[in-house]
Amino acid sequence: MLFRRRQTLAPPAREALAGILAHPTFELVPLKNAIDQAPFLPPRATVTVTSSPAKGIEATVALCEQLQAAGFRAVPHLSARQVRDRAHLVELIAWLEGAGVDRAFVVGGDAKEPGDFPDGLSLLRAMHEIGHPLSEIGIPCYPQGHAFIADRLLLDALRDKAAYASYMTTQLCFDPGAIATWIAARRADGIALPVHVGIPGVAEPHKLLAISARIGVADTHRFLTKNIRFVAKLMRSGGFYRPDGLLEGIAPHAADPAARIVEVHLYTFNAVEATETWRRAFLDRLGVEAAA
């Protein structure tokens, strides 16, 4: 299988890996067919929904409302640059509360012309001042840097945002050593937020590129640029990507309590059926039954 290297995992690493993969977060892109992916999700699964300028933040919240009503734990990406002003923020939070959505993932976002919130930190501060009812807030982190933001600025922002967050999710990275090194450095810095490790699900090149095309021309460029390593691997492979080797490399670090790796975040690119089939088979190889 492509991009897969088999390892013999020690029992603590195998158990830790099974633990963080047993109840993952699934990420969806809010396209028209996104709700059609719901039947392939485990019951009561946690599902994040991304946000893009082409679709608008309202499409994100609307899909979360549908997912929450269907029995899932929906987590909208609140894109700071798509929130016009404080009044708009109040409306969005009220919409989420009315839909029973009690968590969110706050990102800066890609909108070229922001409103009153140019970045995630400014939105988090405004949410805190408003006194939002959300019980859990996630923020992104970047073990291999960001396509458009300098490393020092990323780290400064992470320190400031940590005070408002419940956990941080690593963005796409294919080097388990880089992820582990980055986490160790943040622990040394005093950042103690639990980590959700971001892992690509099972994907095919043509499906990934089709999704990027459907989110709009400007968004496509940003999508491909920010995920350039993943896209390059897929295009070179000519086939499927499976994250077995990446997970096996992370397993020993997941077994280290100091790392505080608590969950896997699956970037499904809306290929939920293939990703969930892979996850169940992977857990079976670990000797663990997937949650039903």
RODO-2510 file (C-alpha; in nm, 4 decimals, decimal comma):
residues 292
     n   res          X          Y          Z
     1     m     0,0000     0,0000     0,0000
     2     l     0,1268     0,3417    -0,0891
     3     f     0,3074     0,5525     0,1730
     4     r     0,2857     0,2712     0,4227
     5     r     0,5656     0,1213     0,6232
     6     r     0,4858    -0,1595     0,8629
     7     q     0,6268    -0,1370     1,2123
     8     t     0,6205    -0,3707     1,5086
     9     l     0,4671    -0,1615     1,7821
    10     a     0,5336    -0,2237     2,1501
    11     p     0,2138    -0,2914     2,3490
    12     p     0,2019     0,0573     2,5120
    13     a     0,2378     0,2263     2,1712
    14     r    -0,0227    -0,0015     2,0139
    15     e    -0,2682     0,0628     2,2956
    16     a    -0,2104     0,4380     2,2829
    17     l    -0,2613     0,4433     1,9063
    18     a    -0,5830     0,2452     1,9367
    19     g    -0,7004     0,4856     2,2043
    20     i    -0,6556     0,8028     2,0012
    21     l    -0,8026     0,6460     1,6858
    22     a    -1,1042     0,4847     1,8533
    23     h    -1,3065     0,8076     1,8659
    24     p    -1,1570     1,0485     1,6100
    25     t    -1,2834     1,3768     1,4772
    26     f    -1,3915     1,3691     1,1119
    27     e    -1,3521     1,6835     0,9033
    28     l    -1,5940     1,7703     0,6211
    29     v    -1,5905     2,0390     0,3526
    30     p    -1,9359     2,2053     0,3271
    31     l    -2,0175     2,1120    -0,0326
    32     k    -2,3704     2,0277    -0,1457
    33     n    -2,3159     1,6557    -0,1022
    34     a    -2,1467     1,6813     0,2380
    35     i    -2,4549     1,5729     0,4315
    36     d    -2,4598     1,2602     0,2135
    37     q    -2,1426     1,1548     0,3947
    38     a    -2,3266     1,1320     0,7276
    39     p    -2,4431     0,7686     0,6880
    40     f    -2,0804     0,6577     0,6684
    41     l    -1,9871     0,8242     0,9983
    42     p    -1,9910     0,6324     1,3271
    43     p    -2,2966     0,7134     1,5412
    44     r    -2,2495     1,0240     1,7565
    45     a    -1,9161     1,1001     1,5888
    46     t    -1,7532     1,4396     1,6309
    47     v    -1,7537     1,6179     1,2949
    48     t    -1,5845     1,9461     1,2127
    49     v    -1,6967     2,1531     0,9145
    50     t    -1,4519     2,3805     0,7365
    51     s    -1,5257     2,7319     0,6161
    52     s    -1,4213     2,9054     0,2948
    53     p    -1,4847     3,2486     0,1424
    54     a    -1,6518     3,0889    -0,1616
    55     k    -1,9172     2,9086     0,0446
    56     g    -1,9384     3,1531     0,3337
    57     i    -1,9469     3,0908     0,7063
    58     e    -2,3258     3,0525     0,6988
    59     a    -2,2881     2,7346     0,4900
    60     t    -2,0598     2,5983     0,7594
    61     v    -2,3038     2,6704     1,0407
    62     a    -2,5995     2,5387     0,8382
    63     l    -2,4271     2,2045     0,7798
    64     c    -2,3361     2,1856     1,1484
    65     e    -2,7012     2,2409     1,2337
    66     q    -2,7959     1,9459     1,0107
    67     l    -2,5263     1,7221     1,1564
    68     q    -2,6190     1,8100     1,5136
    69     a    -2,9851     1,7334     1,4409
    70     a    -2,8774     1,3961     1,2991
    71     g    -2,7134     1,3017     1,6290
    72     f    -2,3526     1,4003     1,5653
    73     r    -2,1321     1,6374     1,7625
    74     a    -2,0847     1,9212     1,5159
    75     v    -1,7889     2,1589     1,5348
    76     p    -1,7971     2,4589     1,2997
    77     h    -1,4811     2,6298     1,1825
    78     l    -1,5375     2,9906     1,2840
    79     s    -1,3236     3,1756     1,0313
    80     a    -1,2315     3,5114     1,1827
    81     r    -1,1911     3,6891     0,8502
    82     q    -1,5441     3,5901     0,7469
    83     v    -1,7097     3,7382     1,0561
    84     r    -1,8123     4,0920     0,9639
    85     d    -1,8349     4,2498     1,3070
    86     r    -1,9422     4,1874     1,6633
    87     a    -2,3114     4,1877     1,5735
    88     h    -2,2484     3,9183     1,3126
    89     l    -2,0545     3,7187     1,5715
    90     v    -2,3425     3,7420     1,8179
    91     e    -2,5808     3,6168     1,5461
    92     l    -2,3588     3,3205     1,4632
    93     i    -2,3168     3,2209     1,8265
    94     a    -2,6936     3,2473     1,8839
    95     w    -2,7505     3,0274     1,5759
    96     l    -2,5112     2,7666     1,7121
    97     e    -2,6690     2,7753     2,0561
    98     g    -3,0155     2,7342     1,9071
    99     a    -2,8940     2,4363     1,7069
   100     g    -2,7474     2,2714     2,0160
   101     v    -2,3890     2,3149     1,8933
   102     d    -2,1673     2,3774     2,1958
   103     r    -1,8169     2,3739     2,0478
   104     a    -1,6181     2,5453     1,7733
   105     f    -1,2805     2,5524     1,6025
   106     v    -1,1448     2,9042     1,5558
   107     v    -0,9231     2,9796     1,2553
   108     g    -0,7966     3,2969     1,0942
   109     g    -0,9312     3,2029     0,7533
   110     d    -0,8532     3,2970     0,3954
   111     a    -1,0908     3,5830     0,3129
   112     k    -0,8954     3,8548     0,1330
   113     e    -1,0883     4,1430     0,2887
   114     p    -1,1649     4,0757     0,6556
   115     g    -1,4194     4,2552     0,8628
   116     d    -1,3444     4,3519     1,2230
   117     f    -1,1468     4,0332     1,2961
   118     p    -0,8243     3,9932     1,0955
   119     d    -0,7097     3,6794     1,2751
   120     g    -0,8125     3,4020     1,5100
   121     l    -0,6843     3,5772     1,8219
   122     s    -0,8983     3,8853     1,7684
   123     l    -1,2059     3,6652     1,7250
   124     l    -1,1255     3,4605     2,0352
   125     r    -1,0910     3,7777     2,2400
   126     a    -1,4253     3,9080     2,1126
   127     m    -1,5937     3,5754     2,1891
   128     h    -1,4541     3,5867     2,5421
   129     e    -1,5807     3,9417     2,5916
   130     i    -1,9266     3,8477     2,4647
   131     g    -1,9399     3,5546     2,7050
   132     h    -2,0154     3,2754     2,4594
   133     p    -2,1814     2,9507     2,5785
   134     l    -1,9401     2,7179     2,3948
   135     s    -1,7921     2,4515     2,6193
   136     e    -1,4962     2,3619     2,3972
   137     i    -1,2846     2,5603     2,1517
   138     g    -1,0087     2,4260     1,9313
   139     i    -0,7309     2,6148     1,7542
   140     p    -0,4882     2,5111     1,4779
   141     c    -0,1144     2,4573     1,5141
   142     y     0,1554     2,4035     1,2532
   143     p     0,4402     2,1557     1,3143
   144     q     0,5888     2,2333     0,9716
   145     g     0,4960     2,5991     0,9515
   146     h     0,2352     2,7887     0,7516
   147     a     0,2413     2,8765     0,3827
   148     f     0,1780     3,2464     0,4473
   149     i     0,2778     3,3188     0,8110
   150     a     0,6274     3,3327     0,9621
   151     d     0,7116     3,0752     1,2294
   152     r     0,7756     3,3341     1,5021
   153     l     0,4384     3,4971     1,4438
   154     l     0,2699     3,1564     1,4543
   155     l     0,4247     3,0722     1,7894
   156     d     0,3462     3,4111     1,9406
   157     a    -0,0147     3,3772     1,8301
   158     l    -0,0371     3,0221     1,9652
   159     r     0,0789     3,1353     2,3084
   160     d    -0,1795     3,4126     2,3124
   161     k    -0,4630     3,1933     2,1821
   162     a    -0,3911     2,9085     2,4234
   163     a    -0,5587     3,1011     2,7057
   164     y    -0,8912     3,0823     2,5209
   165     a    -0,8667     2,7279     2,3848
   166     s    -0,9390     2,3727     2,5005
   167     y    -0,7088     2,1911     2,2557
   168     m    -0,4965     2,2393     1,9453
   169     t    -0,5095     2,0416     1,6203
   170     t    -0,2012     1,9883     1,4075
   171     q    -0,2410     2,0821     1,0443
   172     l    -0,1340     1,8398     0,7720
   173     c     0,2125     1,7004     0,8338
   174     f     0,3610     1,3727     0,7108
   175     d     0,6636     1,3526     0,9378
   176     p     0,5872     1,1953     1,2792
   177     g     0,9280     1,3036     1,4026
   178     a     0,8531     1,6657     1,3166
   179     i     0,5201     1,6433     1,4980
   180     a     0,6828     1,4928     1,8084
   181     t     0,9668     1,7458     1,8090
   182     w     0,7250     2,0346     1,7722
   183     i     0,5035     1,9095     2,0559
   184     a     0,8050     1,8626     2,2852
   185     a     0,9183     2,2161     2,2108
   186     r     0,5760     2,3571     2,2927
   187     r     0,5680     2,1653     2,6213
   188     a     0,9069     2,3163     2,7016
   189     d     0,7552     2,6570     2,6218
   190     g     0,4837     2,5930     2,8786
   191     i     0,1974     2,5383     2,6297
   192     a     0,0009     2,2512     2,7827
   193     l    -0,3035     2,2278     2,5530
   194     p    -0,3994     1,8710     2,4595
   195     v    -0,3146     1,7794     2,1005
   196     h    -0,5399     1,6386     1,8304
   197     v    -0,3064     1,5012     1,5636
   198     g    -0,4271     1,5852     1,2136
   199     i    -0,4066     1,2862     0,9782
   200     p    -0,5153     1,2699     0,6123
   201     g    -0,7807     1,0087     0,5540
   202     v    -0,7849     0,7758     0,2564
   203     a    -0,7799     0,9890    -0,0574
   204     e    -0,7476     0,9692    -0,4334
   205     p    -0,5836     1,2474    -0,6392
   206     h    -0,8801     1,3098    -0,8670
   207     k    -1,1263     1,3356    -0,5755
   208     l    -0,9008     1,5742    -0,3844
   209     l    -0,8574     1,7978    -0,6877
   210     a    -1,2311     1,7837    -0,7622
   211     i    -1,3080     1,9097    -0,4111
   212     s    -1,0524     2,1888    -0,4423
   213     a    -1,2077     2,2934    -0,7743
   214     r    -1,5581     2,3031    -0,6270
   215     i    -1,4712     2,5452    -0,3479
   216     g    -1,3897     2,8248    -0,5923
   217     v    -1,0936     2,9410    -0,8009
   218     a    -0,9348     3,1620    -0,5354
   219     d    -0,9971     2,9029    -0,2655
   220     t    -0,8501     2,6304    -0,4872
   221     h    -0,5180     2,8109    -0,5015
   222     r    -0,5090     2,8517    -0,1235
   223     f    -0,6221     2,4936    -0,0663
   224     l    -0,3528     2,3481    -0,2921
   225     t    -0,0828     2,5829    -0,1607
   226     k    -0,1512     2,5056     0,2041
   227     n    -0,1674     2,1308     0,1326
   228     i     0,1134     2,1192    -0,1206
   229     r     0,3001     1,8300     0,0451
   230     f    -0,0104     1,6149     0,0488
   231     v    -0,1049     1,6987    -0,3086
   232     a     0,2501     1,6263    -0,4283
   233     k     0,2507     1,2850    -0,2602
   234     l    -0,0841     1,1969    -0,4116
   235     m     0,0096     1,3037    -0,7611
   236     r     0,3369     1,1102    -0,7491
   237     s     0,1562     0,7997    -0,6273
   238     g    -0,1092     0,7846    -0,8943
   239     g    -0,3294     0,6053    -0,6405
   240     f    -0,4600     0,6034    -0,2862
   241     y    -0,3015     0,7535     0,0212
   242     r    -0,3319     0,5578     0,3471
   243     p    -0,1903     0,7040     0,6684
   244     d    -0,0753     0,3748     0,8265
   245     g     0,2933     0,4610     0,8373
   246     l     0,2310     0,8101     0,9737
   247     l     0,0153     0,6747     1,2559
   248     e     0,2650     0,4014     1,3404
   249     g     0,5366     0,6664     1,3635
   250     i     0,3240     0,8732     1,6006
   251     a     0,2267     0,5775     1,8213
   252     p     0,5302     0,5834     2,0586
   253     h     0,4766     0,9549     2,1183
   254     a     0,1058     0,9020     2,1821
   255     a     0,2105     0,6636     2,4587
   256     d     0,4118     0,9404     2,6287
   257     p     0,1849     1,1193     2,8802
   258     a     0,3961     1,4344     2,8556
   259     a     0,2991     1,4776     2,4891
   260     r    -0,0747     1,4902     2,5751
   261     i    -0,1793     1,3522     2,2375
   262     v    -0,5445     1,2719     2,3033
   263     e    -0,7154     1,2263     1,9682
   264     v    -0,6810     1,1854     1,5928
   265     h    -0,8352     1,4435     1,3600
   266     l    -0,9126     1,2906     1,0198
   267     y    -0,8985     1,5207     0,7192
   268     t    -1,1444     1,3202     0,5069
   269     f    -1,1696     1,5517     0,2038
   270     n    -1,5294     1,4212     0,2046
   271     a    -1,4146     1,0643     0,1340
   272     v    -1,5781     0,9459     0,4557
   273     e    -1,6753     0,5970     0,3439
   274     a    -1,3231     0,5043     0,2329
   275     t    -1,1662     0,6691     0,5377
   276     e    -1,3980     0,4973     0,7855
   277     t    -1,3476     0,1593     0,6154
   278     w    -0,9724     0,2085     0,6476
   279     r    -0,9998     0,3178     1,0151
   280     r    -1,1978     0,0097     1,1136
   281     a    -0,9550    -0,2202     0,9346
   282     f    -0,6592    -0,0471     1,0988
   283     l    -0,8117    -0,0829     1,4451
   284     d    -0,8827    -0,4476     1,3696
   285     r    -0,5132    -0,5015     1,2938
   286     l    -0,4356    -0,3393     1,6273
   287     g    -0,6708    -0,5851     1,7923
   288     v    -0,9326    -0,3247     1,8818
   289     e    -1,2979    -0,3148     1,7767
   290     a    -1,4050     0,0154     1,6237
   291     a    -1,6845     0,2030     1,7977
   292     a    -2,0247     0,1284     1,6475
***
